[in-house]
Amino acid sequence: MIGIDGHVHPEVETVNPYRPHRARITSIVDLTDNEKLFELRLIDEESRAEFSHSAGQFVEVSIFGVGEAPISISSAPSKQGFIELCVRRAGDVTGALHDMRCGDIIGIRGPFGRGFPFEQMKGSDVLLVAGGLGIAPLKSLINHIHDERHAFGNVTILYGSRTPSEILFRRQFEMWQHRDDFDMVLTVDQADETWTGEVGLVTKLFDRIDVDPSNTYGAICGPPVMYKYVIAEMRKKSIDADRIYVSFERRMKCGVGKCGHCGVGHQYACVDGPVFNYWEAMNLQEAI
Ligand SMILES: Cc1cc2nc3c(=O)[nH]c(=O)nc-3n(C[C@H](O)[C@H](O)[C@H](O)COP(=O)(O)OP(=O)(O)OC[C@H]3O[C@@H](n4cnc5c(N)ncnc54)[C@H](O)[C@@H]3O)c2cc1C
């Protein structure tokens, strides 16, 4: 096919971005009262072998007869043959998914969008900051860095949750707080009797970290209100705007830049994002 740029695009003939792949649910883990971790395996062998993603990309999940929802891939790109999705029960599609069982079949379109610049980040320190469900896309990046740990400098993860019971991947992350190769700090807005760690907003944790601004990338994902404050803390640590990456959640439908639902300024979060660097985001109207 000849595209509007006048070039021949043979891939357009073969890939239909609207056609979902059938995928089987192979494992379901309850993470909290509202979030589950689903492991999925594409049924078609060829599609499974060809499927690859970068950390920060998302898929459109379809529950037949209900609808579609964009969900970030939480597993590392290096995990071949399966993908993991961490899903909060929010409404029709995510509710129907939560009611499904191992062995059930769903649809997957994608992966879509632009993820974190993993290759570019190599050789640098990385500071990852997540709030609540924002850990879902960052988990893919964390897992990918873990797989190639030797390629990175210091890796610091700051993760804030409202309460201890809402911390996603709590057991794993509590163990990671004792690792030497990752500096992981968890904090909650409100403690309970099980909590002996930090209390306060994730921004409070910046007081206890050292950053080498000339050699650090920042990656942020969380509720909309969090971005402004976390970016301000990273800027106070003198991290350049074009080294701070933010993942935006916008309501989206098609995932391929056609329907216009996910406009951020003059760009679309589904194809130009969902990951933007702060330098780009500053120039996008109403991005932050
Ligand atoms: C790029 C991207 C990645 C995402 N990754 C994840 C993920 O990893 N895990 C996860 O659990 N969720 C994720 N989400 C959010 C998820 O897509 C929505 O929760 C889901 O679309 C809700 O669909 P539903 O049919 O279950 O709910 P609906 O029945 O459509 O809606 C339920 C309620 O949620 C509101 N809502 C729907 N979509 C959004 C949205 N995008 N932002 C704010 N409010 C919304 C509706 O207005 C309504 O009040 C992501 C969204 C985007 C855009």
The ligand as an SDF file (V2000), in Angstrom:
LIG
                    3D

 53 58  0  0  0  0  0  0  0  0999 V2000
   -2.6580    3.9530   28.0940 C   0  0  0  0  0  0  0  0  0  0  0  0
   -3.5210    3.4530   29.2380 C   0  0  0  0  0  0  0  0  0  0  0  0
   -3.0460    2.4450   30.0480 C   0  0  0  0  0  0  0  0  0  0  0  0
   -3.8300    1.9590   31.0920 C   0  0  0  0  0  0  0  0  0  0  0  0
   -3.3270    0.9620   31.8650 N   0  0  0  0  0  0  0  0  0  0  0  0
   -4.0790    0.4190   32.8270 C   0  0  0  0  0  0  0  0  0  0  0  0
   -3.5900   -0.6760   33.6030 C   0  0  0  0  0  0  0  0  0  0  0  0
   -2.4690   -1.1470   33.4290 O   0  0  0  0  0  0  0  0  0  0  0  0
   -4.4260   -1.1980   34.5340 N   0  0  0  0  0  0  0  0  0  0  0  0
   -5.7030   -0.7220   34.7530 C   0  0  0  0  0  0  0  0  0  0  0  0
   -6.4120   -1.2620   35.6090 O   0  0  0  0  0  0  0  0  0  0  0  0
   -6.1760    0.3370   34.0670 N   0  0  0  0  0  0  0  0  0  0  0  0
   -5.4180    0.8930   33.0980 C   0  0  0  0  0  0  0  0  0  0  0  0
   -5.9090    1.9440   32.3610 N   0  0  0  0  0  0  0  0  0  0  0  0
   -7.2510    2.4710   32.6800 C   0  0  0  0  0  0  0  0  0  0  0  0
   -8.3000    1.5750   32.0320 C   0  0  0  0  0  0  0  0  0  0  0  0
   -8.1700    1.6900   30.6330 O   0  0  0  0  0  0  0  0  0  0  0  0
   -9.7020    2.0190   32.4460 C   0  0  0  0  0  0  0  0  0  0  0  0
   -9.9010    1.7680   33.8170 O   0  0  0  0  0  0  0  0  0  0  0  0
  -10.7100    1.1680   31.6690 C   0  0  0  0  0  0  0  0  0  0  0  0
  -10.7480    1.6630   30.3270 O   0  0  0  0  0  0  0  0  0  0  0  0
  -12.0590    1.2410   32.2320 C   0  0  0  0  0  0  0  0  0  0  0  0
  -12.8950    0.5080   31.3500 O   0  0  0  0  0  0  0  0  0  0  0  0
  -14.2020   -0.2070   31.8870 P   0  0  0  0  0  0  0  0  0  0  0  0
  -15.0180   -0.6470   30.7070 O   0  0  0  0  0  0  0  0  0  0  0  0
  -13.8760   -1.2480   32.8970 O   0  0  0  0  0  0  0  0  0  0  0  0
  -14.9140    0.9560   32.6530 O   0  0  0  0  0  0  0  0  0  0  0  0
  -16.0970    1.8910   32.0970 P   0  0  0  0  0  0  0  0  0  0  0  0
  -17.3780    1.1140   32.3220 O   0  0  0  0  0  0  0  0  0  0  0  0
  -15.7980    2.3860   30.7410 O   0  0  0  0  0  0  0  0  0  0  0  0
  -15.9350    3.1140   33.0790 O   0  0  0  0  0  0  0  0  0  0  0  0
  -15.9050    3.0030   34.4970 C   0  0  0  0  0  0  0  0  0  0  0  0
  -15.5640    4.3560   35.0720 C   0  0  0  0  0  0  0  0  0  0  0  0
  -14.1880    4.6660   34.7780 O   0  0  0  0  0  0  0  0  0  0  0  0
  -14.1150    5.8850   34.0500 C   0  0  0  0  0  0  0  0  0  0  0  0
  -13.0040    5.7180   33.0940 N   0  0  0  0  0  0  0  0  0  0  0  0
  -12.9490    4.9040   32.0300 C   0  0  0  0  0  0  0  0  0  0  0  0
  -11.7520    5.0030   31.4100 N   0  0  0  0  0  0  0  0  0  0  0  0
  -11.0480    5.9290   32.0890 C   0  0  0  0  0  0  0  0  0  0  0  0
   -9.7510    6.5150   31.9470 C   0  0  0  0  0  0  0  0  0  0  0  0
   -8.8950    6.1900   30.9570 N   0  0  0  0  0  0  0  0  0  0  0  0
   -9.3900    7.4690   32.8240 N   0  0  0  0  0  0  0  0  0  0  0  0
  -10.2010    7.8350   33.8190 C   0  0  0  0  0  0  0  0  0  0  0  0
  -11.4230    7.3200   34.0130 N   0  0  0  0  0  0  0  0  0  0  0  0
  -11.8450    6.3950   33.1630 C   0  0  0  0  0  0  0  0  0  0  0  0
  -15.4650    6.0530   33.4010 C   0  0  0  0  0  0  0  0  0  0  0  0
  -15.7680    7.4050   33.1410 O   0  0  0  0  0  0  0  0  0  0  0  0
  -16.3810    5.4850   34.4820 C   0  0  0  0  0  0  0  0  0  0  0  0
  -16.5950    6.4200   35.5060 O   0  0  0  0  0  0  0  0  0  0  0  0
   -5.1450    2.4710   31.3290 C   0  0  0  0  0  0  0  0  0  0  0  0
   -5.6260    3.5050   30.5050 C   0  0  0  0  0  0  0  0  0  0  0  0
   -4.8230    3.9840   29.4750 C   0  0  0  0  0  0  0  0  0  0  0  0
   -5.3630    5.0710   28.6050 C   0  0  0  0  0  0  0  0  0  0  0  0
  1  2  1  0
  2  3  1  0
  2 52  2  0
  3  4  2  0
  4  5  1  0
  4 50  1  0
  5  6  2  0
  6  7  1  0
  6 13  1  0
  7  8  2  0
  7  9  1  0
  9 10  1  0
 10 11  2  0
 10 12  1  0
 12 13  2  0
 13 14  1  0
 14 15  1  0
 14 50  1  0
 15 16  1  0
 16 17  1  0
 16 18  1  0
 18 19  1  0
 18 20  1  0
 20 21  1  0
 20 22  1  0
 22 23  1  0
 23 24  1  0
 24 25  2  0
 24 26  1  0
 24 27  1  0
 27 28  1  0
 28 29  2  0
 28 30  1  0
 28 31  1  0
 31 32  1  0
 32 33  1  0
 33 34  1  0
 33 48  1  0
 34 35  1  0
 35 36  1  0
 35 46  1  0
 36 37  1  0
 36 45  1  0
 37 38  2  0
 38 39  1  0
 39 40  1  0
 39 45  2  0
 40 41  1  0
 40 42  2  0
 42 43  1  0
 43 44  2  0
 44 45  1  0
 46 47  1  0
 46 48  1  0
 48 49  1  0
 50 51  2  0
 51 52  1  0
 52 53  1  0
M  END
$$$$
